[in-house]
Amino acid sequence: MLNNHGGAGSGRDRLSVMAILRRLLLHVVPLDDLAVTTTVRRNWLLDVTAGVCTGVYQGCIWTFAMQLARGRLHATTYELGFAVASQAIGYLFVILWAHQMEGRAKLPFITLTWLLTRGAFMLTPLVVRGAHAREAFLFLICYTPIVFAISNPAYTAVMQQVYPVEVRGRLMSVVRIGVSAATLTTASIMGVLQQRYHVDFRFIFCLGGLFGAFTALAFSRLKLPHTEREPKPPLNHFLRDAAEILRTNTAYRRFCIGVFLAGVGNLCANTYYPLYQVDQFHIMPEQIASIVTASALAALFGYPFWGWFTDRFGPITTTFCAVGLNSVVPLCYAFGPTVHWLMLAGFASGAAQSGVDLGYLNSNLLFAESDRASLYQAIHSTLFGVRGTLAPLLAIPLLHMLNFHWRVGFCLCFGVIILGTLVQSLAAPAHRDAQKRKLSVP
């Protein structure tokens, strides 16, 4: 963007901050070489802006949320288990929201949901106080992901409209790099502010909520192709179509089963991580920030690699490799004697999650017919809701049964992740066979 207000004696245009940012991004990813339209370029820059704001939001809030709940506010193991489960509970109902979105513009579902959830943390200093501070804090960190899930199928459909399939992996990877870089920087600063300068976490959460609201504002400016509003099918037909997809699409069914199993292992481990960090290492804010920094650094390098890898080898292979890499994380917790091993786990997690992020979304787009992306994502998200709700709630009783024998618990999580990865590997040959049958039909 150019400001055409020449100063006295100068006919040259002065660049705004946004113009400098755009030039830098276009130097990193030469869109002219990728032959994309002006609309795609504009939407991508807005997506990057929303991504950076998302990173600040995450760095302020979700870097510290679970550890604060356990260490500062003394949440019980079961309360923390429910807080982890809440990140998936909303996805149990995603298929119903996807049905409501059928035949409608998807963007308003995203922007309104993001504003009401991410922006809610601006209220932290007002509500997290007094005798009921713990309850209010737990409400915020549980309410937000439950309601945020509404936007999930809409986001997938919008990404399908925004980016051409030939360059989707690379352009989305840069957006994710922006998220990781902003998370890394913000988490490091906020960790220091809390530990060394004793800045109240509630004001840090308020700042995160402000940037969370900015993500909704940036996304609301996307330009999407106009689509005629169509009547949505009856709910029973919609559910029948979802069941039919799982019955007839062998490759997608195998993919979902594998992802489900690996996800159960990963989510059980995720329930244990903050408990282990606080109870075993009495972890401090700067150490938490260091783990997140290691994860974000790995993602910074991981996203461009996985973006290229996705475009080169396909999203199914990307997901298989990334989930396999993620199995390293519970092993680091199981056998790591010092907090430094948690840094290694953070690095492996960031490298893996960047691949999982791109792999899951693009796999759903690969399996989906051109007009059914939101339905496929709804199926994927509903299954995530089931495993994400059950796994943390089962993980805590299991931990008590194991008498808090952390090594056994983490090794069990590792085994389930590996099992899911092996099942998921069966999806690729099934998909290739299906494509060959389609091509053979005259």
C-alpha positions in Angstrom: 0.0 0.0 0.0 1.4 3.4 -1.1 0.8 6.7 0.6 0.8 9.3 -2.3 1.5 12.3 -0.1 4.9 13.6 -1.3 6.8 15.8 1.1 8.1 19.2 0.2 10.7 18.9 -2.5 10.1 15.2 -2.9 8.0 13.4 -5.6 8.7 9.9 -4.3 6.0 7.8 -2.6 6.5 6.9 1.0 5.9 3.3 2.0 3.6 2.4 4.8 4.4 -0.4 7.3 1.9 -2.6 5.5 3.6 -2.0 2.1 6.9 -3.0 3.6 5.4 -6.1 5.1 3.8 -7.0 1.8 7.0 -6.5 -0.1 8.9 -8.7 2.4 6.3 -11.5 2.1 6.2 -11.3 -1.7 10.0 -11.6 -1.6 9.8 -14.7 0.5 7.0 -16.2 -1.6 7.1 -14.9 -5.2 3.5 -15.1 -6.1 4.2 -13.9 -9.6 6.2 -17.0 -10.1 3.2 -19.1 -8.9 0.8 -17.3 -11.3 -1.9 -16.5 -8.7 -4.5 -13.8 -9.2 -4.6 -10.4 -7.5 -7.5 -11.7 -5.3 -5.5 -14.7 -4.1 -2.6 -12.4 -3.3 -4.8 -10.0 -1.3 -6.5 -12.8 0.6 -3.1 -14.4 1.4 -1.8 -11.2 2.9 -4.9 -10.9 5.0 -4.5 -14.5 6.1 -0.9 -13.8 7.1 -2.0 -10.8 9.1 -4.6 -12.9 10.9 -2.0 -15.6 11.5 0.4 -13.2 13.1 -2.3 -11.9 15.4 -3.2 -15.5 16.2 0.4 -16.2 17.2 0.3 -13.2 19.6 -3.0 -14.5 21.1 -1.6 -18.0 21.5 1.7 -16.7 22.9 -0.1 -14.6 25.6 -2.7 -17.2 26.6 -2.3 -20.8 25.6 1.4 -20.9 26.3 0.6 -20.6 30.0 -3.0 -21.5 30.5 -2.8 -25.1 31.7 0.3 -24.6 33.9 -1.3 -21.5 35.5 -4.5 -23.5 36.2 -2.5 -26.2 38.0 0.4 -24.2 39.6 -1.1 -20.8 40.4 -4.8 -21.5 40.8 -4.4 -25.1 42.1 -6.8 -26.9 39.8 -7.3 -30.6 40.6 -6.2 -33.3 38.2 -9.9 -33.9 37.2 -10.4 -30.2 36.6 -7.4 -30.1 34.4 -8.5 -33.2 32.6 -11.8 -31.5 31.8 -10.0 -28.4 30.7 -8.0 -30.5 28.2 -11.2 -32.3 27.1 -13.0 -29.0 26.6 -10.7 -28.4 23.6 -12.5 -31.2 21.9 -16.0 -31.2 23.4 -17.2 -28.5 20.9 -16.2 -30.7 18.0 -18.8 -33.3 19.0 -21.4 -30.9 17.6 -19.5 -29.7 14.5 -21.5 -31.9 12.2 -24.6 -30.0 13.3 -23.0 -26.7 12.7 -21.8 -27.9 9.3 -25.4 -28.7 8.5 -26.4 -25.2 9.4 -23.7 -23.8 7.1 -24.9 -25.8 4.1 -25.8 -23.4 1.3 -24.8 -20.3 3.3 -21.8 -18.0 3.3 -19.1 -19.5 5.6 -17.1 -16.4 6.5 -19.6 -14.9 9.0 -19.5 -18.2 11.0 -15.7 -17.7 11.3 -15.5 -14.1 12.2 -18.3 -14.0 14.7 -17.1 -17.1 16.5 -13.5 -15.9 16.7 -14.6 -12.5 18.1 -16.8 -14.1 20.8 -14.2 -16.7 21.8 -10.7 -15.2 21.4 -11.9 -11.7 22.2 -13.5 -13.0 25.5 -10.0 -13.0 27.1 -10.1 -9.2 27.1 -12.4 -9.7 30.1 -9.8 -11.7 32.2 -8.8 -8.8 34.6 -12.5 -8.2 35.4 -13.7 -11.8 35.9 -10.7 -13.7 37.2 -10.5 -12.2 40.6 -11.6 -12.8 44.2 -12.7 -16.0 45.8 -13.9 -17.5 42.6 -10.9 -16.7 40.5 -10.1 -20.4 39.8 -13.7 -21.2 38.6 -13.8 -18.1 36.4 -10.4 -18.9 34.9 -11.4 -22.5 34.2 -14.7 -21.3 32.6 -12.7 -19.1 30.2 -10.3 -21.7 29.1 -13.1 -24.3 28.7 -15.7 -22.0 27.1 -13.4 -20.7 24.4 -12.4 -23.9 22.7 -16.0 -25.4 22.9 -17.5 -22.4 21.1 -14.5 -21.9 18.8 -15.2 -25.3 17.3 -18.2 -23.8 15.5 -15.8 -22.2 13.0 -13.9 -25.3 12.1 -15.9 -26.7 9.1 -16.4 -23.1 7.8 -12.7 -22.5 7.9 -11.9 -25.5 5.8 -14.5 -24.5 3.2 -13.1 -21.0 3.1 -9.5 -22.3 2.6 -10.7 -24.3 -0.3 -12.1 -21.2 -1.9 -9.2 -18.9 -1.1 -6.2 -20.9 -2.4 -5.8 -22.9 -5.6 -4.9 -26.5 -4.9 -1.6 -26.3 -6.8 -0.1 -23.7 -4.3 -2.2 -24.3 -1.2 0.5 -26.1 0.7 3.1 -23.4 0.2 0.9 -20.4 0.8 -0.7 -21.9 3.9 2.8 -22.9 5.2 3.8 -19.2 5.2 0.7 -18.3 7.2 1.6 -21.0 9.7 5.2 -19.6 9.9 3.7 -16.3 10.8 1.7 -17.9 13.6 4.8 -19.8 14.9 7.1 -16.7 14.7 4.6 -14.5 16.6 3.9 -17.3 19.2 7.7 -17.8 19.7 8.4 -14.1 20.2 5.3 -13.4 22.3 5.7 -16.4 24.6 9.4 -15.5 25.3 8.5 -11.9 26.2 5.5 -12.8 28.3 7.4 -15.5 30.2 10.1 -12.9 31.2 7.4 -10.4 32.1 5.7 -12.8 34.5 8.7 -14.3 36.2 11.1 -11.4 36.4 8.9 -8.4 36.5 5.9 -10.0 38.1 3.4 -8.7 35.6 -0.1 -10.1 36.4 -1.0 -12.8 33.9 -4.6 -11.4 33.7 -3.3 -8.3 31.9 -1.3 -10.5 29.6 -4.4 -12.6 28.8 -6.3 -9.3 28.1 -3.6 -8.3 25.6 -3.9 -11.7 24.0 -7.7 -11.3 23.8 -7.3 -8.0 22.0 -5.1 -9.6 19.3 -7.5 -12.5 19.2 -10.3 -10.0 18.2 -8.0 -8.6 15.5 -7.8 -12.0 13.8 -11.6 -11.9 13.3 -11.3 -8.3 11.9 -8.5 -9.3 9.4 -10.4 -12.4 8.3 -13.6 -10.5 7.7 -11.9 -8.6 4.9 -11.3 -11.7 2.7 -12.8 -11.6 -0.7 -14.5 -14.9 -1.7 -16.4 -16.0 -4.8 -20.1 -15.3 -4.7 -22.1 -18.4 -4.2 -25.8 -18.7 -4.6 -27.6 -19.6 -1.4 -29.1 -23.1 -1.7 -31.6 -24.8 0.6 -29.8 -27.0 3.1 -30.7 -30.7 3.1 -32.7 -32.1 6.0 -30.6 -33.1 9.0 -31.3 -36.8 8.6 -30.1 -36.7 5.0 -27.0 -34.8 6.0 -26.2 -37.4 8.7 -26.9 -40.1 6.3 -24.5 -38.6 3.8 -21.8 -38.5 6.4 -22.4 -42.1 7.3 -22.4 -43.0 3.6 -19.0 -41.4 3.1 -17.4 -43.5 5.9 -19.1 -46.6 4.5 -18.1 -46.2 0.8 -14.9 -44.3 1.0 -12.5 -47.0 2.1 -9.4 -44.8 2.0 -11.0 -42.0 4.1 -12.4 -44.6 6.6 -8.9 -46.0 7.1 -7.5 -42.6 7.4 -10.1 -41.6 10.1 -9.6 -44.8 12.1 -5.8 -44.3 12.1 -6.1 -40.7 13.0 -8.6 -41.5 15.8 -6.2 -44.1 17.4 -3.1 -41.9 17.2 -5.2 -39.0 18.5 -6.3 -40.9 21.6 -2.6 -41.6 22.5 -1.6 -38.1 21.8 -4.5 -36.5 23.8 -3.9 -38.7 26.8 -0.2 -37.6 26.7 -1.3 -34.0 26.4 -3.4 -34.4 29.5 -0.3 -35.6 31.4 2.2 -33.0 30.1 1.1 -29.9 32.3 0.6 -32.1 35.3 4.0 -33.7 34.9 5.7 -30.3 34.3 4.2 -28.7 37.4 4.2 -31.7 39.8 7.6 -33.2 38.9 9.7 -30.1 37.8 7.7 -27.2 39.5 8.1 -25.5 36.1 8.4 -21.7 36.0 7.0 -19.3 33.3 10.3 -18.8 31.6 10.8 -22.5 31.3 7.3 -22.9 29.9 8.2 -20.1 27.4 11.4 -21.9 26.5 9.5 -25.1 25.7 7.0 -23.2 23.5 10.0 -21.3 21.9 11.6 -24.7 21.0 8.3 -25.8 19.6 7.7 -22.6 17.6 11.2 -22.7 16.2 10.7 -26.2 15.0 7.4 -25.2 13.4 9.1 -22.2 11.7 11.4 -24.6 9.9 8.8 -27.3 9.7 6.1 -25.4 7.8 8.1 -24.6 4.7 9.4 -28.2 4.6 5.9 -29.7 5.2 4.4 -27.3 2.7 6.8 -28.5 0.0 6.4 -32.1 1.2 2.6 -31.8 0.9 2.7 -30.4 -2.6 5.4 -33.0 -3.6 4.2 -36.2 -1.9 0.6 -35.5 -0.9 -1.2 -34.8 2.3 -1.7 -38.5 3.3 2.0 -39.2 3.4 2.6 -35.9 5.2 0.1 -36.9 7.9 1.7 -40.3 8.3 5.2 -39.0 8.7 4.2 -36.1 11.0 2.1 -38.3 13.3 5.0 -40.8 13.4 7.4 -38.0 14.4 5.0 -36.9 17.1 5.4 -40.3 18.9 8.8 -39.1 20.0 7.3 -36.6 22.4 5.9 -39.0 25.0 9.2 -40.9 24.9 11.1 -37.7 25.9 8.8 -37.3 28.9 9.0 -41.0 29.8 12.8 -41.2 29.8 14.0 -37.6 30.1 15.6 -37.1 33.6 15.7 -33.3 33.4 13.6 -30.4 32.2 16.0 -30.0 29.2 14.4 -33.1 27.7 11.1 -31.3 27.7 12.8 -28.7 25.4 13.6 -31.6 23.0 10.0 -32.8 23.3 8.8 -29.3 22.5 11.0 -29.2 19.4 9.8 -32.6 18.2 6.2 -31.5 18.9 6.5 -28.3 16.9 8.1 -30.1 13.9 5.4 -32.8 14.0 2.4 -30.5 14.6 3.3 -28.3 11.7 3.1 -31.3 9.5 -0.1 -32.6 11.1 -1.7 -29.1 10.7 -1.1 -29.0 7.0 -1.6 -32.8 6.5 -5.0 -33.0 8.2 -6.6 -30.1 6.5 -5.2 -30.9 3.0 -6.1 -34.6 3.4 -9.7 -33.7 4.0 -9.6 -31.5 0.9 -8.0 -34.3 -1.0 -10.7 -36.9 -0.1 -13.6 -34.4 -0.4 -15.6 -33.8 -3.6 -15.4 -30.2 -4.7 -18.6 -29.1 -3.0 -18.4 -31.3 0.2 -15.3 -30.0 1.9 -17.3 -28.8 5.0 -19.0 -32.2 5.4 -15.7 -34.1 5.3 -14.2 -31.6 7.8 -17.2 -32.0 9.9 -16.8 -35.8 10.0 -13.1 -35.4 10.9 -13.9 -32.8 13.6 -16.7 -34.9 15.1 -14.3 -37.8 15.4 -11.8 -35.5 17.0 -14.5 -34.4 19.4 -15.2 -38.0 20.4 -11.6 -38.9 21.0 -10.7 -35.5 22.5 -13.5 -35.7 25.0 -13.0 -39.3 26.0 -9.2 -39.5 26.1 -8.4 -36.8 28.7 -11.3 -38.0 30.9 -10.0 -41.6 30.8 -6.4 -40.5 31.1 -6.8 -39.2 34.6 -8.4 -42.3 36.1 -5.8 -44.4 34.3 -3.0 -42.2 35.9 -4.5 -42.8 39.3 -4.7 -46.6 38.6 -1.0 -46.5 37.7 -0.3 -44.7 41.0 1.2 -41.8 39.0 3.8 -44.0 37.4 4.6 -41.5 34.7 6.9 -43.7 32.6 4.3 -46.4 32.1 1.6 -43.8 31.3 3.8 -42.1 28.6 4.9 -45.5 27.1 1.2 -46.5 26.8 0.5 -43.3 25.0 3.5 -43.9 22.6 2.2 -47.4 21.8 -1.3 -46.2 20.9 0.1 -43.4 18.7 2.3 -46.0 16.8 -0.7 -48.3 16.3 -2.7 -45.4 14.9 0.1 -44.5 12.5 0.3 -48.1 11.2 -3.5 -48.1 10.5 -3.3 -44.7 8.9 -0.6 -46.0 6.5 -3.3 -48.2 4.8 -5.2 -45.1 3.6 -2.7 -44.2 0.8 -2.9 -47.4 -1.2 -6.7 -47.5 -0.9 -6.9 -43.9 -2.2 -4.6 -44.8 -5.2 -6.8 -47.8 -6.0 -9.9 -45.6 -5.9 -8.4 -43.0 -8.2 -7.4 -45.8 -10.7 -11.0 -47.1 -10.7 -12.3 -43.6 -11.4 -9.9 -43.2 -14.4 -10.9 -46.6 -15.8 -14.6 -45.8 -15.9 -15.4 -44.6 -19.5 
